[in-house]
Amino acid sequence: MFYASDISKAYGERSLFNGLEVSVSGGDRVALIGANGSGKTTLLDILAGETLADTGTISGRRGATVGYLKQEPAPFASKSLLQEVLEANTQAIELSDRIAEMRGALSSTTTAAEQDALMDHLATLENQLEAAGGIDRDHEAKAILSGLGFKENDFTREMTEFSGGWMMRAELARLLFRNPDVLLLDEPTNHLDLEANIWFEKYLSSFKGGVVVTSHDRTFLNQVANRVLAIEPGEVVHHRGNYDEYLAARERALEIKEAAAARQEREMQRQMRFVERFRYKATKARQVQSRLKQLEKIEAIELPRATRKVRYSFPEPPRSGADIITLAGVGKSYGDNVVYRDLNLTLERGDRVALVGPNGAGKSTLLKILAGALPIDDGERRLGHNVTTTYYAQHVLDQLDPNNTSIKELREAAPAESEQNLRTILGGFLFSGDDILKPISVLSGGEKARVALAKLLLQPSNFLLMDEPTNHLDIASREILSDALGDYRGSICLVTHDRTLIRQVANKIIEIDGGRPRVFPGDYDNYLYRKQQEAAEAPSVADANGAQPAASKNGSGGRRSRRTLTPEEEQQRALNRQARKLAARIDEIGVAISDRETQSAELEAMFADPGQFDDRDALAATGERYRILKEEEQSLWDEWERLSEEAEDIDRMLVGLKSD
């Protein structure tokens, strides 16, 4: 659909990319990735024709259309939401006008030849209108808006009534309704909640045109992308596959490059040792010169920087009581809109909770109530013994002192911490060298967010509440946030649309729907599995009145009437049963492994102090016990790995059945 060749762009002495090439065809979904400031948005501007490249050309298929979603929406007129979306498809509007004109001309034509010609032309225009999505325009527009989270009563609201985040969704809806041949999408998921994100993933997966997309949402990129274009320092990397596959390939390439660099370094040192040893020996002068020329020709292998996992040393929070917080009979309304009525919820020490649910369910409202940032209308909010809370939302960025440096901001928040530890923590949050001496006023939104997060985690609280903490953060920053939360020793409750962060942090999921919380112990994948099981096991045909039928004399009348399951549904049910058994056994093995590891660690501690053993026989017996524990542990790990592979195979079969 289009091809960009030899694209280069620089600002002053800073080069973003050189000789970049990219082609996009129908069905291509290209993830454009790179560090903040690497030039991703600039490249999208160039591909959209809004910025000139320094060198290179862009060519496309004749008549191909390009739609570009920027991070800031274009201004809207004072029209209704639905009208704005409908009017975005100008091609359909023009075709509809021409069809109306043609029908008018047809009614005034008298000769058969002219009528036949007009009828042929009319049929062509109607086919073009259908291809442009113009036949069911209202239905299509409403389907897109609903998928992006708009309610039916939003369709007639004027655009001036919506907030910035909803305007971005409307801009995305307008773009999707246009149905261009190529979509250029700059951070399209920034203002989407989980449900809208999942709908959007499915939409893009079935989109017949080409897509180039930047996003900080790792899960989104894995679900959508089938190609990666990575702008890395000094090079542009192409990869076929999704984001995680790119990372794995990059890791392998890095290992190969590191080995090559090590071999190169060893060879250079060997040559230099020869030069140093025989530099002043006349009989070796020619060989010395030859080796020096060889060294000059060697192009040093440069290793790309990789984000490494950092261990964070945060203050030890005070130990709280068993219950962190309790909400009893809580009610909260906004005018006539009742969000919660008689809400009861208790969070416990060690909980790392992710609040999930559809847009407008009340997740942020519940988080603010838990944080004490929003007064309740009824009931009681009761903090547990010795609980201290810290609340992170977008307002904390405004509380940073613009005149402070990053290190000074942290020093004022934690005066008891050593300078070295503060520098280490800032290093973990991707601030290096003189970066920590820059005033906050010159930092980007993402950099300010990282300072605010580091500052927050330095406060010795034991209950951290976070509302969309990944906003403004790129993928590398989200990874270090996940690392930091992993090292945080208190309890956590967060709202985020970043499923990767939920997977890495949460040990309990609370689903909010209809003003009622539903608690799912376990991680996010366990929550998804439970929801999948519930959907699969739901009755196929429910009694219309919701009443149990009376039992017949032969005892068979108590069964509900159900339709006959198809072979695929029978297979799906059998696979679900098998998956549940495997999951239960895998959990048992995990407990057994943990037990063996604990016992082994206790014995290793004893071996470190041989004085604990009365004689050599006792030491030998303990050594034999340790050997048996390690063998059992290895055997359990082997079984765990085998069953996990079986479970993954079953999951793939279930996904295949659902997609058929």
C-alpha positions in Angstrom: 0.0 0.0 0.0 2.9 2.3 0.6 6.7 2.1 0.7 9.1 4.5 2.4 12.7 4.3 1.2 16.0 5.9 2.5 14.2 8.1 5.1 16.5 10.2 7.2 15.7 12.9 9.7 17.9 15.0 12.0 17.4 18.1 14.2 20.6 20.0 14.3 23.4 17.6 15.1 21.1 15.0 16.5 20.2 12.3 14.0 17.0 10.4 14.7 17.4 7.8 11.9 19.2 7.3 8.6 18.4 5.3 5.5 15.2 3.9 7.1 13.0 1.7 4.9 9.5 0.4 5.6 6.8 -1.1 3.5 3.2 -1.6 4.7 0.7 -4.0 2.9 -2.8 -5.1 3.7 -2.8 -7.2 6.8 0.5 -5.8 8.1 0.3 -4.6 11.7 3.6 -2.9 12.4 4.6 -2.0 16.0 6.8 1.1 15.9 8.9 1.0 19.0 11.8 2.9 20.5 12.8 4.9 23.5 11.1 8.3 24.3 12.7 10.8 21.9 13.9 8.2 19.4 11.7 9.7 16.6 8.6 7.5 16.5 6.1 10.3 16.3 8.4 12.1 13.8 8.4 9.1 11.6 4.6 8.8 11.7 4.4 12.5 10.8 6.7 11.8 7.8 4.6 8.8 6.7 1.4 10.9 7.0 3.0 13.7 4.9 2.9 16.2 7.7 6.7 16.5 8.1 9.3 16.5 5.4 12.1 14.0 5.7 15.7 15.2 5.1 16.2 12.4 2.5 14.1 9.6 1.0 10.8 9.0 -0.8 7.4 7.7 0.0 5.3 6.0 -2.7 1.9 4.4 -2.4 -0.7 2.6 -4.4 -2.8 4.9 -6.5 -5.9 6.0 -4.6 -4.8 4.5 -1.3 -6.0 6.5 1.7 -4.1 7.1 5.0 -5.7 7.9 8.4 -3.5 9.3 11.1 -4.4 9.4 14.8 -2.2 11.9 16.7 -1.8 12.1 20.5 -3.8 15.4 20.5 -7.2 15.3 18.8 -8.2 17.6 16.0 -10.8 20.2 17.1 -14.4 19.2 17.0 -17.4 21.4 16.0 -20.4 21.9 18.2 -22.1 18.8 16.8 -23.3 15.6 18.4 -20.9 12.7 18.8 -22.7 10.5 16.3 -22.9 13.3 13.7 -19.1 14.0 14.0 -18.4 10.3 13.4 -20.8 10.0 10.5 -19.4 13.1 8.7 -15.9 11.7 9.0 -16.5 9.4 6.0 -16.5 12.0 3.4 -16.2 9.5 0.6 -19.5 7.9 1.6 -21.2 11.3 1.9 -20.0 12.3 -1.6 -21.2 9.0 -3.1 -24.6 9.4 -1.4 -24.9 12.9 -2.8 -24.0 11.6 -6.3 -26.5 8.7 -6.0 -29.3 11.2 -5.0 -28.4 13.4 -8.1 -28.4 10.3 -10.3 -31.8 9.2 -9.1 -33.1 12.7 -9.7 -31.7 12.6 -13.3 -33.2 9.2 -13.8 -36.7 10.4 -12.9 -36.6 13.1 -15.6 -35.0 11.0 -18.4 -37.4 9.8 -21.1 -35.3 7.7 -23.5 -34.6 4.1 -22.8 -30.9 4.4 -23.8 -30.3 7.2 -21.3 -32.2 5.3 -18.6 -30.0 2.2 -19.2 -26.8 4.3 -19.0 -27.9 6.0 -15.8 -29.0 2.7 -14.2 -25.5 1.2 -14.9 -23.8 4.3 -13.5 -26.2 4.2 -10.4 -25.3 0.5 -9.8 -21.6 1.3 -9.9 -22.0 4.2 -7.4 -24.1 2.0 -5.1 -21.4 -0.7 -5.2 -18.8 1.9 -4.3 -20.9 3.2 -1.5 -21.3 -0.3 -0.1 -17.5 -0.8 -0.3 -17.0 2.6 1.6 -19.3 1.4 4.4 -22.1 3.7 3.5 -25.0 1.4 3.3 -25.3 0.8 7.0 -23.5 4.0 8.1 -25.5 4.6 11.3 -25.2 1.0 12.5 -21.4 0.9 11.8 -20.8 4.2 13.5 -22.7 3.1 16.6 -21.0 -0.2 16.7 -17.5 1.5 16.7 -18.6 4.0 19.4 -20.0 1.3 21.6 -16.8 -0.8 21.2 -14.8 2.2 22.4 -16.9 2.5 25.5 -19.6 5.1 24.6 -23.1 4.6 25.9 -26.1 4.9 23.7 -27.2 8.2 25.4 -23.8 9.6 24.5 -24.5 9.5 20.8 -26.7 12.6 20.9 -24.5 14.6 23.3 -22.5 17.6 21.9 -18.8 17.1 21.6 -18.2 20.1 23.9 -19.6 18.0 26.8 -16.9 15.4 26.7 -13.5 15.5 28.5 -10.2 15.2 26.7 -9.9 11.5 27.2 -13.3 10.9 25.7 -12.5 13.3 22.8 -9.5 11.1 22.0 -11.9 8.1 21.8 -14.2 10.1 19.6 -11.3 11.0 17.3 -10.3 7.3 17.1 -13.9 6.4 16.3 -14.0 9.0 13.6 -10.8 7.6 12.1 -12.0 4.0 12.2 -15.3 4.9 10.6 -13.4 6.5 7.7 -11.9 3.0 7.1 -8.7 4.1 5.4 -6.4 1.7 3.6 -3.6 2.5 6.1 -3.9 3.4 9.8 -1.1 5.4 11.5 -1.8 5.3 15.2 0.3 7.3 17.8 -0.5 5.9 21.3 -4.1 4.9 20.5 -4.5 3.1 23.8 -3.6 6.0 26.1 -7.2 6.8 27.0 -8.8 3.3 26.6 -9.8 1.2 29.5 -9.4 -2.6 29.5 -12.7 -3.4 27.8 -12.2 -0.8 25.1 -8.6 -2.0 24.6 -9.7 -5.6 24.1 -12.4 -4.5 21.6 -9.8 -2.4 19.7 -7.4 -5.3 19.6 -10.1 -7.5 17.9 -10.9 -4.7 15.5 -7.3 -4.3 14.4 -6.8 -8.0 14.1 -9.7 -8.2 11.6 -8.8 -4.9 9.8 -7.9 -5.6 6.2 -5.7 -2.6 5.6 -2.2 -1.9 7.0 -1.4 -0.5 10.4 1.6 1.2 11.9 1.1 1.8 15.7 3.1 3.1 18.6 2.1 2.1 22.1 3.5 1.7 25.6 1.1 -1.1 26.2 3.1 -4.3 25.9 0.1 -6.7 26.0 -1.6 -4.7 23.3 1.5 -4.9 21.0 1.7 -8.6 21.6 -1.9 -9.1 20.7 -1.9 -6.9 17.6 1.5 -6.7 16.0 2.8 -9.2 13.4 5.9 -7.0 12.6 8.2 -4.8 14.6 10.1 -1.7 13.5 12.5 -0.7 16.3 14.3 2.6 16.2 17.4 1.8 18.3 20.5 3.8 18.9 22.4 3.9 15.6 20.2 1.5 13.8 16.7 0.5 12.7 15.7 -3.1 13.3 13.0 -5.0 11.4 11.5 -8.1 12.9 8.6 -10.4 11.9 6.5 -11.3 15.0 5.1 -9.5 18.0 6.8 -7.5 20.7 7.8 -10.3 23.0 9.2 -12.3 20.1 11.2 -9.2 19.1 12.6 -9.0 22.6 13.6 -12.6 22.6 15.2 -12.3 19.2 16.9 -9.1 20.4 18.2 -10.9 23.4 19.6 -13.7 21.3 21.2 -11.1 18.9 22.6 -9.3 21.9 24.2 -12.5 23.2 25.7 -13.2 19.8 26.9 -9.6 19.6 28.4 -9.8 23.1 30.3 -13.0 22.2 31.5 -11.4 19.0 32.6 -8.2 20.9 34.4 -10.4 23.4 36.2 -12.3 20.6 37.0 -9.0 18.9 38.4 -7.6 22.2 40.5 -10.7 22.8 41.9 -10.5 19.2 42.7 -6.8 19.6 44.5 -7.4 22.9 46.5 -10.2 21.3 47.5 -8.0 18.4 48.4 -5.2 20.8 50.5 -7.5 22.9 52.4 -8.4 19.7 52.8 -4.7 18.8 54.0 -3.7 22.3 56.4 -6.6 22.5 58.1 -6.1 19.1 57.5 -2.4 18.5 61.2 -1.6 18.7 62.6 -4.7 17.1 63.8 -4.0 13.6 63.2 -7.6 12.3 59.6 -7.4 13.3 58.9 -3.8 12.1 56.9 -4.9 9.0 54.7 -7.3 11.0 54.1 -4.6 13.6 53.0 -2.1 11.0 50.8 -4.7 9.4 49.0 -5.4 12.7 48.6 -1.7 13.4 46.9 -1.3 10.1 44.6 -4.2 10.8 43.7 -2.7 14.2 42.9 0.6 12.5 40.5 -1.1 10.1 38.6 -3.0 12.8 35.1 -1.5 13.3 34.4 -1.8 17.0 31.2 -3.7 17.8 28.9 -1.5 19.8 26.5 -3.2 22.2 23.1 -1.7 22.6 22.0 -0.5 26.0 19.5 -2.9 27.7 17.2 -2.1 30.6 18.5 -4.3 33.4 16.5 -5.3 36.5 17.3 -3.2 39.5 16.9 -4.0 43.2 15.4 -1.1 45.0 16.1 -0.3 48.7 13.0 1.4 49.9 12.3 2.2 53.6 10.9 -0.7 55.5 7.2 0.2 56.1 5.7 -0.3 59.6 3.9 -3.6 60.1 0.1 -3.2 60.0 -2.7 -5.3 61.4 -4.1 -8.2 59.5 -6.9 -6.0 58.0 -5.6 -3.1 56.0 -8.9 -1.4 55.4 -12.6 -2.1 55.8 -15.6 -0.5 54.0 -18.9 -1.2 55.8 -22.2 -0.3 54.3 -20.6 2.4 52.1 -22.8 4.5 49.8 -21.6 7.0 47.2 -23.6 8.9 44.6 -23.0 11.7 42.1 -26.3 13.5 42.0 -28.9 10.9 40.8 -26.2 8.5 39.7 -25.8 5.9 42.4 -22.3 4.4 42.1 -22.3 2.3 45.3 -25.0 1.3 47.8 -24.3 -0.8 50.9 -20.7 -1.6 49.7 -18.8 -4.0 52.0 -15.1 -4.8 51.4 -12.0 -5.7 53.4 -8.4 -5.7 52.1 -5.8 -7.7 54.1 -2.1 -7.3 54.8 -0.1 -8.6 51.8 -2.9 -7.9 49.3 -1.8 -6.6 45.9 -5.1 -5.8 44.4 -6.0 -4.7 40.8 -9.4 -3.2 40.4 -10.9 -4.1 37.0 -14.3 -3.7 35.3 -16.0 -1.9 32.5 -15.7 1.8 32.0 -17.9 3.8 34.4 -18.2 0.9 36.8 -16.7 3.0 39.6 -13.1 1.7 39.8 -11.5 5.1 40.3 -14.3 6.1 42.7 -13.6 3.0 44.9 -9.9 3.7 44.8 -10.5 7.3 46.0 -12.8 6.1 48.8 -10.1 3.6 49.9 -7.5 6.4 49.8 -9.7 8.8 51.8 -9.5 11.2 48.9 -13.3 11.2 48.3 -16.0 11.5 51.1 -18.6 8.8 51.3 -22.4 9.5 51.7 -23.2 6.5 53.9 -21.4 3.8 55.9 -17.9 3.6 57.4 -14.4 3.6 56.1 -12.1 2.0 58.7 -8.3 1.9 58.4 -6.6 -1.1 60.0 -4.1 -0.9 62.9 -1.0 1.0 62.2 -1.9 1.5 58.5 -0.4 4.5 56.7 -1.6 5.2 53.1 0.1 6.8 50.1 -2.1 7.8 47.1 -0.7 8.2 43.5 -2.8 9.9 40.9 -2.0 12.4 38.1 -2.3 15.3 40.6 1.0 14.3 42.3 3.0 15.5 39.2 1.7 19.0 39.9 3.0 18.8 43.4 6.6 18.5 42.3 8.6 21.7 42.8 9.6 22.8 39.3 12.7 24.6 40.7 14.0 21.4 42.4 16.3 18.9 40.8 15.3 15.3 40.9 17.8 14.5 43.6 16.7 17.4 45.7 13.0 16.5 45.4 13.8 13.0 46.8 16.1 14.4 49.5 13.3 16.6 50.8 10.9 13.7 50.7 13.3 11.3 52.6 15.9 13.3 54.5 17.0 10.3 56.5 18.0 8.4 53.3 21.7 8.4 52.3 22.7 10.4 49.2 24.0 7.2 47.6 20.7 5.3 48.1 18.8 8.3 46.6 21.1 8.3 43.6 20.7 4.5 43.2 17.0 4.7 43.3 17.0 7.5 40.7 19.3 5.3 38.6 16.8 2.5 38.9 14.2 5.0 37.6 16.3 5.6 34.5 18.0 8.8 35.6 21.8 8.6 35.0 24.7 10.9 35.3 23.8 14.6 35.2 20.1 13.8 34.6 19.5 14.0 38.4 20.7 17.6 38.4 18.2 18.8 35.8 15.4 21.1 37.2 12.1 19.4 37.2 10.7 22.2 35.0 12.6 20.9 32.0 11.6 17.2 32.4 9.1 15.5 30.1 5.8 14.2 31.4 7.2 10.7 31.6 10.3 11.8 33.5 8.2 13.8 36.0 6.1 10.7 36.5 9.2 8.7 37.3 10.4 11.2 39.8 6.9 11.3 41.4 6.8 7.5 41.7 10.3 7.3 43.2 9.4 10.0 45.7 6.2 8.2 46.6 7.8 4.8 47.1 10.4 6.4 49.4 7.7 7.4 51.9 7.5 4.7 54.7 3.8 3.8 54.1 2.4 0.3 54.1 -0.6 0.8 51.9 0.0 2.2 48.4 -3.0 3.2 46.2 -2.3 4.0 42.5 -4.6 5.4 39.8 -3.3 4.8 36.3 0.4 4.9 37.3 1.6 4.0 33.8 0.3 7.2 32.2 3.1 9.0 30.4 5.5 6.0 30.9 7.1 4.2 28.0 7.7 0.4 28.0 11.1 0.6 29.7 9.7 2.9 32.4 6.8 0.6 33.0 9.2 -2.3 33.4 11.1 -0.5 36.1 7.8 0.5 37.8 6.9 -3.2 37.9 10.4 -3.9 39.4 9.9 -1.2 42.0 6.5 -2.4 43.0 7.9 -5.9 43.3 10.4 -4.6 45.9 7.8 -2.5 47.8 7.1 -4.3 51.0 3.5 -3.0 51.7 0.1 -3.7 50.4 -1.1 -2.3 47.0 -4.4 -1.4 45.4 -4.3 0.0 41.8 -6.4 0.8 38.8 -4.6 0.5 35.5 -5.4 -0.5 31.9 -1.9 -2.0 31.6 -2.5 -5.7 31.7 1.3 -6.5 31.8 1.6 -4.5 35.0 -1.5 -6.3 36.5 0.1 -9.6 35.6 3.4 -8.7 37.2 2.1 -7.1 40.4 -1.4 -8.3 41.4 -2.1 -11.3 43.6 -5.8 -10.6 43.9 -8.3 -9.2 41.3 -11.5 -7.3 42.4 -14.0 -7.0 39.6 -16.4 -4.0 39.8 -19.6 -4.2 37.9 -23.1 -2.8 38.8 -21.7 -1.3 42.0 -20.7 -4.6 43.5 -17.1 -5.9 44.0 -16.3 -9.5 43.3 -13.1 -10.8 44.7 -10.9 -13.3 42.7 -7.9 -14.6 44.7 -4.9 -15.2 42.5 -3.2 -13.4 39.6 -4.7 -11.8 36.5 -4.4 -15.0 34.3 -6.2 -17.0 37.0 -9.0 -14.3 36.9 -9.2 -14.6 33.1 -9.3 -18.4 33.4 -12.1 -18.3 36.0 -14.1 -15.9 33.8 -13.6 -18.2 30.8 -14.7 -21.2 32.8 -17.9 -19.4 34.0 -18.7 -18.4 30.4 -18.2 -22.0 29.2 -20.2 -23.5 32.0 -23.2 -21.1 31.8 -26.5 -22.9 31.1 -27.2 -23.0 27.4 -30.9 -22.4 27.8 -32.2 -20.7 30.9 -35.8 -21.1 32.2 -37.7 -18.0 31.0 -39.2 -17.3 34.5 -36.1 -18.3 36.4 -38.0 -20.9 38.3 -37.0 -24.6 38.8 -39.4 -26.9 37.0 -41.3 -29.4 39.3 -39.9 -32.9 39.5 -41.8 -35.6 37.6 -42.8 -38.9 39.1 -39.9 -40.7 37.5 -37.4 -38.2 38.9 -36.3 -36.9 35.6 -38.4 -33.8 35.4 -36.1 -31.7 37.6 -33.6 -31.3 34.8 -33.5 -28.1 32.9 -34.3 -28.3 29.2 -31.1 -27.7 27.3 -30.2 -27.8 23.6 -27.9 -30.6 22.4 -24.3 -29.6 22.5 -22.3 -29.6 19.2 -19.2 -31.9 19.0 -17.1 -28.7 19.3 -18.9 -27.7 22.5 -18.5 -31.2 23.9 -14.8 -31.1 23.1 -14.5 -27.7 24.7 -16.3 -28.9 27.9 -14.0 -31.9 28.1 -10.9 -29.7 27.6 -12.1 -27.4 30.3 -12.5 -30.3 32.8 -9.0 -31.5 31.9 -7.6 -28.0 32.3 -9.2 -27.7 35.8 -7.6 -31.0 36.9 -4.2 -29.9 35.6 -4.5 -26.5 37.3 -5.3 -28.2 40.6 -2.3 -30.6 40.3 0.0 -27.8 39.2 -1.0 -25.8 42.3 -0.4 -28.9 44.5 3.1 -29.3 43.0 3.8 -25.6 43.6 3.1 -26.0 47.3 5.2 -29.2 47.4 8.1 -27.5 45.7 7.9 -24.6 48.1 7.9 -27.0 51.1 11.0 -28.8 49.7 12.8 -25.5 49.0 12.1 -24.3 52.6 13.4 -27.6 54.1 16.5 -27.5 51.9 17.3 -23.9 52.9 17.0 -24.8 56.6 19.5 -27.6 56.1 21.9 -25.4 54.1 21.8 -23.0 57.0 22.8 -25.9 59.3 25.6 -26.9 57.0 27.0 -23.4 57.3 27.5 -24.1 61.0 28.9 -27.6 61.4 29.1 -27.1 65.2 25.3 -27.9 65.3 26.0 -31.6 64.5 26.9 -33.9 67.5 28.9 -36.4 65.4 29.8 -37.4 61.8 26.8 -39.8 61.7 24.3 -37.0 62.3 26.0 -34.9 59.6 25.9 -37.8 57.2 22.2 -38.4 57.9 21.4 -34.8 57.4 23.4 -34.8 54.2 21.4 -37.8 52.9 18.1 -36.1 53.9 19.3 -33.0 51.9 20.1 -35.2 48.9 16.7 -36.8 48.9 15.0 -33.4 49.3 16.8 -32.0 46.2 16.0 -35.1 44.2 12.3 -34.8 45.1 12.4 -31.1 44.3 13.9 -31.8 40.9 11.3 -34.5 40.2 8.5 -32.1 41.2 9.9 -29.4 38.9 10.0 -32.0 36.0 6.4 -32.9 36.6 5.4 -29.2 37.0 7.1 -28.4 33.6 5.4 -31.4 31.9 2.0 -30.5 33.2 2.4 -26.8 32.4 3.2 -27.7 28.8 0.1 -29.9 28.7 -2.0 -27.0 30.2 -0.6 -24.6 27.5 -1.5 -27.1 24.8 -5.0 -27.3 26.1 -5.3 -23.5 26.3 -4.2 -23.3 22.6 -6.8 -25.9 21.6 -9.5 -24.0 23.5 -8.4 -20.7 21.8 -8.5 -22.6 18.4 -12.0 -23.9 19.1 -13.3 -20.4 20.0 -11.8 -18.8 16.9 -13.3 -21.4 14.5 
